[in-house]
Amino acid sequence: MFFETADGTRLAYEDYGQGRPIVFVTSSMLNTEMWEYQIPFFVEQGFRCVSFDRRGHGRSDRPSTGYDIDTLADDLAAFLDHLDLRDVIFVAHSLGGAEVARYLGRHGEDRVERAVFVAAILPFLKQTDDNPEGVPEAALHRMLARIRADRPKWLTTQSQAFFATQLGTEASPAVIDWTIRMCLSASPWATQQVQQTCYHADNREHLRRLTIPTLVVHGDADASAVVQVTGRRTAALIPGTIYKEYPAAGHGLYITHKDQLNADILDFIKS
């Protein structure tokens, strides 16, 4: 199934179950398949679960433009409009969290009931005068140079930290290989563009204005979105949010801590 965005890009999506809608928003390079341990679980709990492949990812079109945070947020709005979704529960991972925050800032909360930010790239990664806790831009350029030099090697190197396997968290070699292959299915151009989007997207003011119930979940061993820079600061900005920090969890906690994450999301939805 496909829907069309404002600029004519066709994006693939999946739609399962019936009931209150949960919109799963993917992280950079990954696609709807990343939610293997969430979508079946929540469908069995009586929810309608939907997700789409971001432009340049999975089965979606691969345009050369539209990878800025505003356009990505507008693609999300087009998806909700296409399915006419109301009372949405967002569950967003990594870059998906930045897209949801920007969607709420640009399009409002009318269609949305609550949001879950999982290892989200929020509130603002870039180090600036008014964001001294951020990451220096030289780190972004080093990462992009490694991606351009040997993308499969970069992903293989990153995979151990992604799942924090050195700390003993559960991610089999088969799961790691599956995740790398999924990341490689994103176009090289999209991969580079969304990494820059992750870095430059400033969602601090959007988070301060949120009025819907939110849950922020982050791992204290997250090497992709260091908790001191992202999760803890995000929770401090959102009024009344619930914050859960998982010990020894990396960026891929939707796999390594899937049972705990699913239970926490379900409790939050039912609260």
C-alpha positions as a Markdown table, in Angstrom:
| # | Residue | x | y | z |
|---|---|---|---|---|
| 1 | Met | 0.0 | 0.0 | 0.0 |
| 2 | Phe | 1.2 | 3.5 | -0.8 |
| 3 | Phe | 0.2 | 7.1 | -0.2 |
| 4 | Glu | 1.4 | 10.3 | -1.9 |
| 5 | Thr | 3.0 | 13.3 | -0.2 |
| 6 | Ala | 2.7 | 16.9 | -1.1 |
| 7 | Asp | 5.6 | 16.8 | -3.6 |
| 8 | Gly | 4.3 | 13.6 | -5.3 |
| 9 | Thr | 6.6 | 11.1 | -3.5 |
| 10 | Arg | 5.0 | 7.7 | -3.0 |
| 11 | Leu | 5.6 | 6.2 | 0.4 |
| 12 | Ala | 4.9 | 2.6 | 1.4 |
| 13 | Tyr | 2.9 | 1.8 | 4.5 |
| 14 | Glu | 1.5 | -1.1 | 6.5 |
| 15 | Asp | -1.8 | -1.3 | 8.4 |
| 16 | Tyr | -2.8 | -4.0 | 10.9 |
| 17 | Gly | -5.6 | -4.6 | 13.3 |
| 18 | Gln | -8.5 | -2.5 | 14.5 |
| 19 | Gly | -9.1 | -0.2 | 17.5 |
| 20 | Arg | -7.3 | 2.9 | 18.8 |
| 21 | Pro | -4.5 | 3.7 | 16.3 |
| 22 | Ile | -0.8 | 3.5 | 17.2 |
| 23 | Val | 1.4 | 5.1 | 14.6 |
| 24 | Phe | 4.9 | 3.7 | 14.8 |
| 25 | Val | 7.5 | 6.2 | 13.4 |
| 26 | Thr | 10.8 | 4.6 | 12.3 |
| 27 | Ser | 14.4 | 5.7 | 13.0 |
| 28 | Ser | 16.9 | 6.7 | 10.3 |
| 29 | Met | 17.9 | 4.0 | 7.8 |
| 30 | Leu | 15.3 | 1.5 | 9.2 |
| 31 | Asn | 11.8 | 0.9 | 8.0 |
| 32 | Thr | 8.6 | -0.6 | 9.2 |
| 33 | Glu | 10.2 | -4.0 | 9.7 |
| 34 | Met | 12.0 | -2.6 | 12.7 |
| 35 | Trp | 8.8 | -2.9 | 14.7 |
| 36 | Glu | 8.7 | -6.7 | 14.4 |
| 37 | Tyr | 8.4 | -7.0 | 18.2 |
| 38 | Gln | 5.9 | -4.2 | 18.7 |
| 39 | Ile | 3.3 | -4.3 | 16.0 |
| 40 | Pro | 2.2 | -7.9 | 16.4 |
| 41 | Phe | 2.1 | -7.4 | 20.2 |
| 42 | Phe | -0.1 | -4.3 | 20.1 |
| 43 | Val | -2.4 | -5.7 | 17.5 |
| 44 | Glu | -3.0 | -8.7 | 19.8 |
| 45 | Gln | -3.8 | -6.2 | 22.5 |
| 46 | Gly | -6.6 | -4.7 | 20.4 |
| 47 | Phe | -4.9 | -1.8 | 18.7 |
| 48 | Arg | -4.7 | -0.7 | 15.1 |
| 49 | Cys | -1.0 | -0.4 | 14.2 |
| 50 | Val | 0.3 | 1.5 | 11.2 |
| 51 | Ser | 3.7 | 2.6 | 10.0 |
| 52 | Phe | 5.3 | 3.8 | 6.8 |
| 53 | Asp | 8.7 | 3.8 | 5.2 |
| 54 | Arg | 10.3 | 7.2 | 5.2 |
| 55 | Arg | 11.2 | 8.7 | 1.8 |
| 56 | Gly | 14.5 | 7.1 | 0.6 |
| 57 | His | 13.9 | 4.1 | 2.9 |
| 58 | Gly | 12.5 | 0.6 | 2.5 |
| 59 | Arg | 10.0 | 0.3 | -0.4 |
| 60 | Ser | 9.3 | 4.0 | -0.7 |
| 61 | Asp | 10.4 | 6.3 | -3.5 |
| 62 | Arg | 13.9 | 7.7 | -3.4 |
| 63 | Pro | 13.7 | 11.4 | -4.3 |
| 64 | Ser | 16.7 | 13.6 | -4.1 |
| 65 | Thr | 15.0 | 16.2 | -1.9 |
| 66 | Gly | 12.7 | 16.4 | 1.1 |
| 67 | Tyr | 15.0 | 15.1 | 3.9 |
| 68 | Asp | 14.8 | 18.3 | 6.0 |
| 69 | Ile | 12.9 | 17.9 | 9.3 |
| 70 | Asp | 9.9 | 20.1 | 8.1 |
| 71 | Thr | 9.3 | 18.0 | 5.0 |
| 72 | Leu | 9.6 | 14.8 | 6.9 |
| 73 | Ala | 7.1 | 16.1 | 9.5 |
| 74 | Asp | 4.8 | 17.1 | 6.6 |
| 75 | Asp | 5.1 | 13.5 | 5.2 |
| 76 | Leu | 3.9 | 12.2 | 8.6 |
| 77 | Ala | 1.0 | 14.7 | 8.4 |
| 78 | Ala | 0.1 | 13.4 | 4.9 |
| 79 | Phe | 0.1 | 9.9 | 6.3 |
| 80 | Leu | -2.4 | 10.7 | 9.0 |
| 81 | Asp | -4.5 | 12.6 | 6.5 |
| 82 | His | -4.5 | 9.7 | 4.1 |
| 83 | Leu | -5.8 | 7.3 | 6.7 |
| 84 | Asp | -7.9 | 10.0 | 8.4 |
| 85 | Leu | -6.4 | 8.9 | 11.7 |
| 86 | Arg | -7.8 | 10.5 | 14.9 |
| 87 | Asp | -6.8 | 10.0 | 18.6 |
| 88 | Val | -3.4 | 8.9 | 17.5 |
| 89 | Ile | -0.8 | 7.4 | 19.8 |
| 90 | Phe | 2.7 | 8.0 | 18.4 |
| 91 | Val | 5.5 | 5.6 | 19.2 |
| 92 | Ala | 8.6 | 7.0 | 17.7 |
| 93 | His | 12.3 | 5.9 | 17.7 |
| 94 | Ser | 15.4 | 8.0 | 17.2 |
| 95 | Leu | 14.9 | 10.4 | 14.2 |
| 96 | Gly | 11.2 | 9.4 | 14.3 |
| 97 | Gly | 11.0 | 11.3 | 17.7 |
| 98 | Ala | 12.3 | 14.4 | 16.1 |
| 99 | Glu | 9.7 | 14.1 | 13.3 |
| 100 | Val | 6.9 | 13.6 | 15.7 |
| 101 | Ala | 8.0 | 16.7 | 17.8 |
| 102 | Arg | 8.2 | 18.8 | 14.6 |
| 103 | Tyr | 4.8 | 17.4 | 13.4 |
| 104 | Leu | 3.2 | 18.5 | 16.7 |
| 105 | Gly | 4.9 | 21.9 | 16.4 |
| 106 | Arg | 3.8 | 22.5 | 12.8 |
| 107 | His | 0.4 | 20.7 | 12.7 |
| 108 | Gly | -0.8 | 20.8 | 16.2 |
| 109 | Glu | -2.2 | 18.1 | 18.5 |
| 110 | Asp | -5.8 | 17.9 | 17.2 |
| 111 | Arg | -5.3 | 14.4 | 15.7 |
| 112 | Val | -3.0 | 13.1 | 18.6 |
| 113 | Glu | -3.9 | 11.7 | 21.9 |
| 114 | Arg | -0.4 | 11.0 | 23.3 |
| 115 | Ala | 3.2 | 10.3 | 22.3 |
| 116 | Val | 6.0 | 7.9 | 23.2 |
| 117 | Phe | 9.6 | 9.0 | 22.5 |
| 118 | Val | 11.9 | 6.0 | 22.4 |
| 119 | Ala | 15.7 | 6.8 | 22.3 |
| 120 | Ala | 14.6 | 9.9 | 20.5 |
| 121 | Ile | 17.1 | 12.3 | 18.8 |
| 122 | Leu | 15.8 | 15.2 | 20.9 |
| 123 | Pro | 15.8 | 18.0 | 21.8 |
| 124 | Phe | 18.7 | 19.4 | 19.8 |
| 125 | Leu | 22.1 | 17.7 | 19.1 |
| 126 | Lys | 24.1 | 20.6 | 17.6 |
| 127 | Gln | 26.4 | 22.4 | 19.9 |
| 128 | Thr | 25.7 | 26.1 | 19.8 |
| 129 | Asp | 26.2 | 29.1 | 22.1 |
| 130 | Asp | 22.7 | 28.5 | 23.6 |
| 131 | Asn | 23.1 | 24.7 | 23.5 |
| 132 | Pro | 26.6 | 24.1 | 25.0 |
| 133 | Glu | 25.6 | 20.5 | 26.0 |
| 134 | Gly | 25.3 | 19.6 | 22.3 |
| 135 | Val | 27.7 | 17.7 | 20.1 |
| 136 | Pro | 30.4 | 19.6 | 18.2 |
| 137 | Glu | 29.8 | 19.8 | 14.4 |
| 138 | Ala | 33.2 | 18.1 | 13.8 |
| 139 | Ala | 31.7 | 14.9 | 15.1 |
| 140 | Leu | 29.0 | 15.0 | 12.4 |
| 141 | His | 31.6 | 15.5 | 9.7 |
| 142 | Arg | 33.7 | 12.6 | 10.9 |
| 143 | Met | 30.7 | 10.3 | 10.8 |
| 144 | Leu | 29.7 | 11.4 | 7.3 |
| 145 | Ala | 33.2 | 10.8 | 6.1 |
| 146 | Arg | 33.1 | 7.2 | 7.5 |
| 147 | Ile | 29.7 | 6.6 | 5.8 |
| 148 | Arg | 31.0 | 7.9 | 2.5 |
| 149 | Ala | 34.1 | 5.9 | 2.7 |
| 150 | Asp | 32.6 | 2.5 | 3.5 |
| 151 | Arg | 28.9 | 2.5 | 4.6 |
| 152 | Pro | 28.7 | -1.3 | 5.3 |
| 153 | Lys | 31.8 | -1.2 | 7.4 |
| 154 | Trp | 30.5 | 1.9 | 9.4 |
| 155 | Leu | 27.2 | 0.1 | 10.0 |
| 156 | Thr | 28.9 | -3.1 | 11.2 |
| 157 | Thr | 31.1 | -1.1 | 13.5 |
| 158 | Gln | 28.2 | 0.8 | 14.9 |
| 159 | Ser | 26.0 | -2.2 | 15.4 |
| 160 | Gln | 27.7 | -3.4 | 18.6 |
| 161 | Ala | 27.2 | 0.0 | 20.3 |
| 162 | Phe | 23.7 | 0.2 | 18.9 |
| 163 | Phe | 22.6 | -2.8 | 20.9 |
| 164 | Ala | 25.1 | -2.3 | 23.7 |
| 165 | Thr | 26.1 | -5.9 | 23.3 |
| 166 | Gln | 29.3 | -5.3 | 25.2 |
| 167 | Leu | 27.2 | -4.9 | 28.3 |
| 168 | Gly | 25.5 | -8.2 | 27.8 |
| 169 | Thr | 22.1 | -7.0 | 26.5 |
| 170 | Glu | 20.4 | -9.5 | 24.2 |
| 171 | Ala | 20.9 | -9.1 | 20.5 |
| 172 | Ser | 21.8 | -12.2 | 18.5 |
| 173 | Pro | 24.3 | -12.1 | 15.6 |
| 174 | Ala | 21.3 | -12.9 | 13.4 |
| 175 | Val | 19.4 | -9.8 | 14.6 |
| 176 | Ile | 22.5 | -7.6 | 14.2 |
| 177 | Asp | 22.9 | -8.9 | 10.6 |
| 178 | Trp | 19.2 | -8.3 | 9.9 |
| 179 | Thr | 19.4 | -4.8 | 11.2 |
| 180 | Ile | 22.5 | -3.9 | 9.1 |
| 181 | Arg | 20.8 | -5.3 | 6.0 |
| 182 | Met | 17.7 | -3.2 | 6.7 |
| 183 | Cys | 19.9 | -0.1 | 7.1 |
| 184 | Leu | 21.6 | -0.8 | 3.8 |
| 185 | Ser | 18.3 | -0.9 | 2.1 |
| 186 | Ala | 18.0 | 2.9 | 2.6 |
| 187 | Ser | 19.5 | 4.9 | -0.3 |
| 188 | Pro | 23.1 | 6.2 | 0.3 |
| 189 | Trp | 21.8 | 9.7 | -0.4 |
| 190 | Ala | 19.0 | 9.4 | 2.1 |
| 191 | Thr | 21.3 | 8.0 | 4.7 |
| 192 | Gln | 23.6 | 11.0 | 4.6 |
| 193 | Gln | 20.8 | 13.5 | 4.4 |
| 194 | Val | 18.9 | 12.2 | 7.5 |
| 195 | Gln | 22.1 | 12.0 | 9.5 |
| 196 | Gln | 22.5 | 15.8 | 9.0 |
| 197 | Thr | 18.8 | 16.3 | 9.7 |
| 198 | Cys | 19.2 | 14.5 | 13.0 |
| 199 | Tyr | 22.0 | 16.8 | 14.0 |
| 200 | His | 20.5 | 20.1 | 13.0 |
| 201 | Ala | 16.9 | 19.7 | 14.0 |
| 202 | Asp | 16.1 | 22.0 | 17.0 |
| 203 | Asn | 12.8 | 20.9 | 18.6 |
| 204 | Arg | 13.3 | 22.6 | 22.0 |
| 205 | Glu | 10.5 | 25.1 | 21.7 |
| 206 | His | 8.1 | 22.5 | 20.2 |
| 207 | Leu | 8.7 | 20.2 | 23.2 |
| 208 | Arg | 8.1 | 23.0 | 25.7 |
| 209 | Arg | 4.6 | 23.6 | 24.2 |
| 210 | Leu | 3.4 | 20.1 | 24.3 |
| 211 | Thr | 0.1 | 19.5 | 26.2 |
| 212 | Ile | -0.6 | 15.9 | 25.4 |
| 213 | Pro | 0.5 | 13.1 | 27.7 |
| 214 | Thr | 4.0 | 11.9 | 26.8 |
| 215 | Leu | 6.4 | 9.0 | 27.8 |
| 216 | Val | 10.1 | 9.3 | 27.3 |
| 217 | Val | 12.1 | 6.1 | 27.3 |
| 218 | His | 15.9 | 6.1 | 27.0 |
| 219 | Gly | 18.8 | 3.8 | 27.7 |
| 220 | Asp | 21.7 | 4.9 | 29.9 |
| 221 | Ala | 24.2 | 3.2 | 27.5 |
| 222 | Asp | 22.9 | 4.7 | 24.3 |
| 223 | Ala | 25.9 | 5.6 | 22.2 |
| 224 | Ser | 23.9 | 7.0 | 19.3 |
| 225 | Ala | 21.8 | 9.4 | 21.4 |
| 226 | Val | 23.8 | 9.9 | 24.6 |
| 227 | Val | 21.3 | 10.1 | 27.4 |
| 228 | Gln | 22.8 | 13.2 | 29.0 |
| 229 | Val | 22.4 | 15.1 | 25.7 |
| 230 | Thr | 19.0 | 13.7 | 24.7 |
| 231 | Gly | 16.7 | 11.7 | 26.9 |
| 232 | Arg | 17.2 | 13.5 | 30.2 |
| 233 | Arg | 17.0 | 16.9 | 28.6 |
| 234 | Thr | 14.0 | 16.0 | 26.6 |
| 235 | Ala | 12.2 | 14.8 | 29.7 |
| 236 | Ala | 13.1 | 18.1 | 31.4 |
| 237 | Leu | 11.6 | 20.2 | 28.6 |
| 238 | Ile | 8.2 | 18.4 | 28.2 |
| 239 | Pro | 5.7 | 19.5 | 30.8 |
| 240 | Gly | 4.5 | 16.6 | 33.0 |
| 241 | Thr | 6.2 | 13.8 | 31.0 |
| 242 | Ile | 6.8 | 10.3 | 32.4 |
| 243 | Tyr | 10.5 | 9.4 | 32.1 |
| 244 | Lys | 11.9 | 5.9 | 32.2 |
| 245 | Glu | 15.6 | 5.2 | 31.9 |
| 246 | Tyr | 16.7 | 1.7 | 31.2 |
| 247 | Pro | 20.1 | 0.5 | 32.7 |
| 248 | Ala | 22.6 | -0.9 | 30.3 |
| 249 | Ala | 20.3 | -0.3 | 27.3 |
| 250 | Gly | 21.6 | 1.0 | 24.0 |
| 251 | His | 19.9 | 2.7 | 21.1 |
| 252 | Gly | 18.3 | -0.5 | 19.9 |
| 253 | Leu | 16.2 | -1.1 | 23.1 |
| 254 | Tyr | 13.1 | -1.8 | 21.0 |
| 255 | Ile | 14.8 | -5.2 | 20.5 |
| 256 | Thr | 17.1 | -5.7 | 23.5 |
| 257 | His | 14.4 | -4.6 | 26.0 |
| 258 | Lys | 11.3 | -5.3 | 23.9 |
| 259 | Asp | 9.3 | -6.9 | 26.7 |
| 260 | Gln | 9.9 | -4.1 | 29.1 |
| 261 | Leu | 9.4 | -1.5 | 26.5 |
| 262 | Asn | 6.1 | -3.0 | 25.3 |
| 263 | Ala | 4.8 | -3.3 | 28.9 |
| 264 | Asp | 5.7 | 0.3 | 29.7 |
| 265 | Ile | 4.1 | 1.6 | 26.5 |
| 266 | Leu | 0.9 | -0.5 | 27.2 |
| 267 | Asp | 0.8 | 0.8 | 30.8 |
| 268 | Phe | 1.2 | 4.4 | 29.6 |
| 269 | Ile | -1.6 | 4.0 | 26.9 |
| 270 | Lys | -4.0 | 2.5 | 29.5 |
| 271 | Ser | -3.2 | 5.1 | 32.2 |
